[in-house]
Amino acid sequence: MKRIAPVGLRTRLIAAFLLVAAISAVGTAALTYQKARNAILAQSQDTAVSTLRDQIDSRALRIPMDQEALQALVNELGKRGKPHPWVVSGEYGELRASSNTAPGTSGMVTERLRRQVSANPHGAFQRVEDSGGSPYLAVAMPAVFAHKGRREPTGAVFYAVMPLTTERATVDAMVDAAKQGAVPGLAIAVVPALLAARGVLRPVRDMRRAAQRLGRGRLDTRIEVRGSDELAGLARTFNESARALEQSVTELREAEVRARRFAADVSHELRTPLAGMLAVTEVLDEDAEHLDADTAKALRLISAETGKLAVLVEDLMEISRFDARAAELNLDDVDVAVAVTKTLERRHWDDGQVTSALPHGVRARLDPRRFDVVLANLVGNALRHGGAPVRVTVATRPAPEGARLLVEVADSGPGIAPDVLPHIFDRFFKADAARTRSAGSGLGLAITLENVRLHGGTLCAANGPAGGAVFTLDMPLEAPA
């Protein structure tokens, strides 16, 4: 099923504006039409009722009437229709008379109208339509005489049937005028709709651009505040938040710079005394076998801890170089299989605890020293925290941007716990809190990741399908630009 594209805010604002304008126009037109229609019809029917009543009251009726008198009166009344000519008929007992013998008008006098006029001495009226849908007004008026202050019926009733075609034409003209004026009105309403949408969307667009600049690190971004409405308040809030964020980030950056400088300075200052300490402990280690057991044990402990401290200082200096972006690549054309073999032999990992699958002829542009550090950290970490045998696999894969080098280091241990996996490359992170005095500094994998990134590659940690941790190095065969 094809997904409908979302409608923009401008379109929704204009549509809402036009919808309100259309509802207002239709509502006003409907109310005006109803009021005007009722006023036009009421004026016509009031005039007709009043005229018929006055004409009958002005005649001196002689009761009882015969057919001739009734016909003469009906003919006389039929000539005086207002506001339009009408057809008058009269009933008196069994006598019937009409001012016009045209067919169709006699059916306008309904039984309902006869019942109404028999109960109301002031007359009654009814709007009816003929078979063709033409409107008519039927007025019924009894002939009365005054007796002791009351209107008493004489028994004669006169009916006037008047066409309302003129009134209907007037009402239809009003409807047509409303219809014809609605479309131009809506077209004109588009102009204020566009202006209103522009007034609303301009600060929204400014805020979007400002948020994009802020996301790109332009913390000095501010929005021009216009007016004092809600959007202006939102712009002021954005500016205050951006100002506070800029201040916080500036303070954090300054603190980070101070911390990096402190770590680098401390590491640098420690190197000289550590070098002397290492030299002394090496000499003492040679004579430890001639000392008593307790003294030899203490001496070896000092030597081991001094070595750990030296490793930690070197790691801190290395990570400080990465933080200061001072780390450099010394690239060379390297045979990957030879480089891996040398790394394993140099650390005496060629005794069967580490196996490898190294295809011949795979060459890459990389920094041999840093590649050695990466591979040594991965294999050493696998041996310490995973378990032998550890397998190192080298392969290549094609990619649109150029061939890639894949190096996989898999151990035979229990794998990495799910809650540890997201933090495996964090600095000073150790999965087991009890291993605070382990040989590692907690920076090995962090330094490994930085070296891989320096080569333009990625390093991922996961658990293998058969168990054990798997670290996958993916980097370009050619040096990054």
DOVOTI-29801 format. One record per residue (C-alpha): residue number from 1; x, y, z. Coordinates in steps of 0.5 Angstrom, whole numbers. Layout:
<recs>
REC num    px    py    pz
REC NUM     X     Y     Z
...
</recs>
This chain:
<recs>
REC num    px    py    pz
REC   1     0     0     0
REC   2     3     7    -2
REC   3     4    11     4
REC   4     1    18     3
REC   5     6    24     4
REC   6     5    28    10
REC   7     2    35     9
REC   8     7    41    10
REC   9     5    46    16
REC  10     4    52    10
REC  11    -1    48     7
REC  12    -5    46    13
REC  13    -5    53    16
REC  14    -8    55     9
REC  15   -13    50     9
REC  16   -15    51    16
REC  17   -16    59    14
REC  18   -20    57     8
REC  19   -24    52    12
REC  20   -26    57    17
REC  21   -27    63    12
REC  22   -32    58     8
REC  23   -35    56    14
REC  24   -36    63    16
REC  25   -39    65     9
REC  26   -43    59     8
REC  27   -46    60    15
REC  28   -47    68    14
REC  29   -50    66     7
REC  30   -55    61    10
REC  31   -57    65    16
REC  32   -58    71    11
REC  33   -62    67     6
REC  34   -67    64    12
REC  35   -68    71    15
REC  36   -69    75     8
REC  37   -73    69     5
REC  38   -78    69    11
REC  39   -78    77    11
REC  40   -80    77     4
REC  41   -85    71     4
REC  42   -88    74    11
REC  43   -89    81     7
REC  44   -92    78     2
REC  45   -97    74     6
REC  46   -98    80    11
REC  47  -100    84     5
REC  48  -105    79     2
REC  49  -108    77     9
REC  50  -109    85    11
REC  51  -112    86     4
REC  52  -117    81     3
REC  53  -119    82    10
REC  54  -120    90     9
REC  55  -123    89     2
REC  56  -128    84     6
REC  57  -129    88    12
REC  58  -131    94     7
REC  59  -136    91     4
REC  60  -143    91     6
REC  61  -146    84     6
REC  62  -153    82     6
REC  63  -154    76     9
REC  64  -157    71     7
REC  65  -154    72     0
REC  66  -156    68    -6
REC  67  -151    66   -12
REC  68  -151    72   -16
REC  69  -149    76   -10
REC  70  -144    71    -8
REC  71  -141    71   -15
REC  72  -141    79   -16
REC  73  -137    80    -9
REC  74  -132    74   -11
REC  75  -131    78   -18
REC  76  -130    85   -14
REC  77  -125    82    -9
REC  78  -121    78   -15
REC  79  -120    85   -18
REC  80  -116    88   -12
REC  81  -111    83   -11
REC  82  -104    85    -7
REC  83   -98    85    -8
REC  84  -100    80   -14
REC  85  -106    79   -18
REC  86  -110    73   -14
REC  87  -116    68   -16
REC  88  -122    69   -11
REC  89  -127    64    -9
REC  90  -133    64    -4
REC  91  -137    59     0
REC  92  -143    60     3
REC  93  -147    54     5
REC  94  -148    50    -1
REC  95  -146    56    -6
REC  96  -140    56    -9
REC  97  -137    62   -13
REC  98  -130    64   -16
REC  99  -127    70   -20
REC 100  -123    65   -25
REC 101  -125    58   -28
REC 102  -117    57   -29
REC 103  -116    50   -28
REC 104  -111    48   -22
REC 105  -112    54   -17
REC 106  -118    51   -14
REC 107  -114    45   -11
REC 108  -110    50    -7
REC 109  -115    51    -2
REC 110  -114    45     2
REC 111  -118    41     8
REC 112  -113    44    13
REC 113  -114    51    11
REC 114  -121    50    12
REC 115  -121    47    19
REC 116  -116    53    21
REC 117  -121    58    18
REC 118  -127    55    22
REC 119  -123    56    28
REC 120  -120    63    27
REC 121  -125    69    26
REC 122  -118    73    24
REC 123  -117    68    18
REC 124  -111    63    16
REC 125  -106    62    11
REC 126  -102    57     8
REC 127   -96    56     3
REC 128   -97    51    -2
REC 129   -94    48    -9
REC 130   -98    46   -15
REC 131   -96    39   -19
REC 132   -91    43   -23
REC 133   -87    46   -16
REC 134   -90    53   -17
REC 135   -91    56   -10
REC 136   -97    59    -8
REC 137  -100    63    -2
REC 138  -107    61     0
REC 139  -111    66     4
REC 140  -118    64     8
REC 141  -122    70    11
REC 142  -129    69    14
REC 143  -134    75    13
REC 144  -136    77    20
REC 145  -140    82    23
REC 146  -139    86    30
REC 147  -144    84    35
REC 148  -143    87    42
REC 149  -135    88    41
REC 150  -134    81    38
REC 151  -133    79    31
REC 152  -138    74    29
REC 153  -138    70    23
REC 154  -143    71    18
REC 155  -142    64    15
REC 156  -139    66     8
REC 157  -132    65     7
REC 158  -127    67     2
REC 159  -121    64    -1
REC 160  -115    68    -5
REC 161  -110    64    -8
REC 162  -104    68   -10
REC 163   -97    66   -14
REC 164   -91    67   -11
REC 165   -86    66   -17
REC 166   -84    73   -16
REC 167   -82    72    -9
REC 168   -78    65   -11
REC 169   -75    69   -16
REC 170   -72    74   -11
REC 171   -70    68    -7
REC 172   -67    64   -12
REC 173   -63    71   -14
REC 174   -60    71    -7
REC 175   -58    64    -7
REC 176   -54    65   -14
REC 177   -51    71   -12
REC 178   -49    68    -5
REC 179   -46    62   -10
REC 180   -43    67   -15
REC 181   -40    71    -9
REC 182   -37    65    -5
REC 183   -32    63   -10
REC 184   -28    70   -11
REC 185   -29    71    -3
REC 186   -25    64    -2
REC 187   -20    67    -8
REC 188   -19    73    -4
REC 189   -18    70     3
REC 190   -12    66     0
REC 191    -8    73     0
REC 192    -9    74     8
REC 193    -8    66     9
REC 194    -2    66     5
REC 195     0    73     9
REC 196    -2    69    16
REC 197     2    63    14
REC 198     8    67    12
REC 199     8    70    19
REC 200     7    64    23
REC 201    12    60    19
REC 202    18    65    18
REC 203    20    64    26
REC 204    19    57    25
REC 205    24    57    19
REC 206    29    61    23
REC 207    28    57    29
REC 208    29    50    24
REC 209    35    53    21
REC 210    38    56    28
REC 211    37    49    31
REC 212    41    46    25
REC 213    47    51    26
REC 214    46    49    33
REC 215    47    42    32
REC 216    53    43    27
REC 217    56    46    33
REC 218    55    53    32
REC 219    53    55    39
REC 220    53    62    38
REC 221    47    62    34
REC 222    41    66    36
REC 223    35    68    33
REC 224    32    75    32
REC 225    26    76    36
REC 226    20    80    33
REC 227    14    82    37
REC 228    12    80    43
REC 229     7    74    41
REC 230     8    66    43
REC 231    13    65    37
REC 232    17    71    40
REC 233    17    68    47
REC 234    19    61    44
REC 235    25    65    40
REC 236    27    68    47
REC 237    27    61    50
REC 238    31    58    45
REC 239    36    64    45
REC 240    37    63    53
REC 241    38    56    52
REC 242    43    56    46
REC 243    47    61    51
REC 244    46    57    57
REC 245    49    51    52
REC 246    54    55    50
REC 247    57    57    57
REC 248    56    50    59
REC 249    60    47    53
REC 250    65    52    54
REC 251    66    50    61
REC 252    66    43    59
REC 253    71    44    54
REC 254    76    48    58
REC 255    75    43    64
REC 256    77    37    58
REC 257    83    41    56
REC 258    85    42    63
REC 259    84    35    65
REC 260    88    33    58
REC 261    94    37    60
REC 262    94    35    67
REC 263    94    27    65
REC 264    99    29    59
REC 265   104    33    64
REC 266   103    28    70
REC 267   105    22    65
REC 268   111    26    62
REC 269   113    28    69
REC 270   113    20    71
REC 271   117    17    65
REC 272   123    20    68
REC 273   123    17    75
REC 274   120    11    72
REC 275   125     9    68
REC 276   130    10    73
REC 277   126     5    78
REC 278   125     0    72
REC 279   133     0    71
REC 280   134    -1    79
REC 281   128    -6    79
REC 282   131   -10    73
REC 283   138   -10    77
REC 284   135   -12    83
REC 285   131   -18    80
REC 286   138   -21    78
REC 287   140   -21    85
REC 288   133   -23    88
REC 289   135   -31    88
REC 290   141   -29    93
REC 291   136   -26    98
REC 292   131   -29   103
REC 293   125   -31   101
REC 294   121   -25   104
REC 295   125   -20   101
REC 296   125   -23    94
REC 297   118   -24    94
REC 298   117   -16    96
REC 299   122   -14    91
REC 300   119   -18    85
REC 301   112   -15    87
REC 302   115    -8    87
REC 303   118   -10    80
REC 304   111   -12    77
REC 305   108    -6    80
REC 306   113    -2    77
REC 307   112    -5    70
REC 308   104    -4    71
REC 309   105     3    73
REC 310   110     4    67
REC 311   105     1    62
REC 312    99     5    65
REC 313   104    12    64
REC 314   105    10    57
REC 315    98     8    55
REC 316    96    15    59
REC 317   101    19    54
REC 318    98    15    48
REC 319    91    17    49
REC 320    93    24    51
REC 321    96    24    44
REC 322    89    22    41
REC 323    85    27    45
REC 324    90    32    43
REC 325    89    30    36
REC 326    97    30    36
REC 327    97    22    34
REC 328   100    21    27
REC 329   100    15    22
REC 330   107    13    19
REC 331   104     9    13
REC 332   108     4     9
REC 333   106    -2     4
REC 334   106    -8     9
REC 335   104   -15     8
REC 336    99   -17    13
REC 337   101   -24    14
REC 338   108   -22    15
REC 339   106   -17    20
REC 340   101   -21    24
REC 341   106   -27    24
REC 342   111   -22    27
REC 343   106   -20    32
REC 344   105   -27    35
REC 345   112   -29    35
REC 346   115   -22    38
REC 347   110   -24    44
REC 348   111   -32    44
REC 349   104   -33    42
REC 350   106   -38    37
REC 351   106   -44    41
REC 352    99   -47    39
REC 353    95   -42    44
REC 354    94   -38    38
REC 355    92   -40    31
REC 356    92   -36    25
REC 357    89   -36    18
REC 358    93   -32    13
REC 359    92   -31     6
REC 360    99   -29     2
REC 361    99   -23    -2
REC 362    95   -19     2
REC 363    98   -12     2
REC 364    96    -6     6
REC 365    98     1     7
REC 366    98     2    14
REC 367   102     4    20
REC 368   106    -2    22
REC 369   107     0    29
REC 370   100     2    31
REC 371    98    -4    27
REC 372   102    -8    32
REC 373    99    -5    38
REC 374    92    -6    35
REC 375    93   -14    34
REC 376    97   -15    40
REC 377    92   -11    45
REC 378    86   -16    41
REC 379    90   -22    42
REC 380    92   -21    49
REC 381    85   -19    51
REC 382    83   -25    48
REC 383    88   -29    52
REC 384    87   -26    59
REC 385    79   -25    59
REC 386    77   -30    54
REC 387    81   -37    53
REC 388    85   -41    48
REC 389    86   -42    43
REC 390    85   -36    40
REC 391    84   -35    32
REC 392    86   -30    28
REC 393    83   -29    21
REC 394    85   -24    15
REC 395    81   -23     9
REC 396    79   -18     4
REC 397    72   -16     2
REC 398    70   -11    -4
REC 399    67    -4    -3
REC 400    64     1    -7
REC 401    70     6    -4
REC 402    75     1    -5
REC 403    77    -6    -2
REC 404    77    -7     5
REC 405    82   -11    10
REC 406    78   -15    15
REC 407    82   -18    21
REC 408    78   -22    26
REC 409    80   -25    33
REC 410    76   -30    36
REC 411    77   -33    43
REC 412    74   -40    46
REC 413    72   -36    52
REC 414    65   -35    55
REC 415    63   -29    51
REC 416    62   -22    53
REC 417    56   -21    58
REC 418    50   -17    54
REC 419    51   -11    59
REC 420    58   -11    58
REC 421    58   -11    51
REC 422    56    -3    50
REC 423    62    -1    54
REC 424    67    -6    52
REC 425    71     0    49
REC 426    70     5    54
REC 427    76     8    58
REC 428    78     5    64
REC 429    72     0    64
REC 430    73    -7    67
REC 431    67   -12    66
REC 432    69   -15    73
REC 433    70   -10    79
REC 434    74   -15    83
REC 435    79   -14    77
REC 436    82    -7    79
REC 437    89   -10    80
REC 438    89   -14    74
REC 439    95   -13    69
REC 440    91    -9    64
REC 441    90    -1    65
REC 442    83    -1    62
REC 443    86     3    56
REC 444    88    -2    52
REC 445    81    -3    48
REC 446    80     4    48
REC 447    87     6    45
REC 448    86     0    40
REC 449    79     3    37
REC 450    83    10    37
REC 451    88     7    32
REC 452    83     3    28
REC 453    79    10    27
REC 454    86    13    25
REC 455    87     9    20
REC 456    79    10    17
REC 457    77     3    20
REC 458    72     1    25
REC 459    72    -4    30
REC 460    66    -8    33
REC 461    66   -13    39
REC 462    60   -19    39
REC 463    59   -26    41
REC 464    60   -32    36
REC 465    55   -36    34
REC 466    59   -42    38
REC 467    61   -38    44
REC 468    67   -34    45
REC 469    68   -26    44
REC 470    69   -24    37
REC 471    73   -17    35
REC 472    72   -15    28
REC 473    77   -10    25
REC 474    75    -7    18
REC 475    79    -2    15
REC 476    81     0     8
REC 477    87    -3     4
REC 478    89     4     2
REC 479    91    10     7
REC 480    85    14     8
REC 481    85    21     5
</recs>
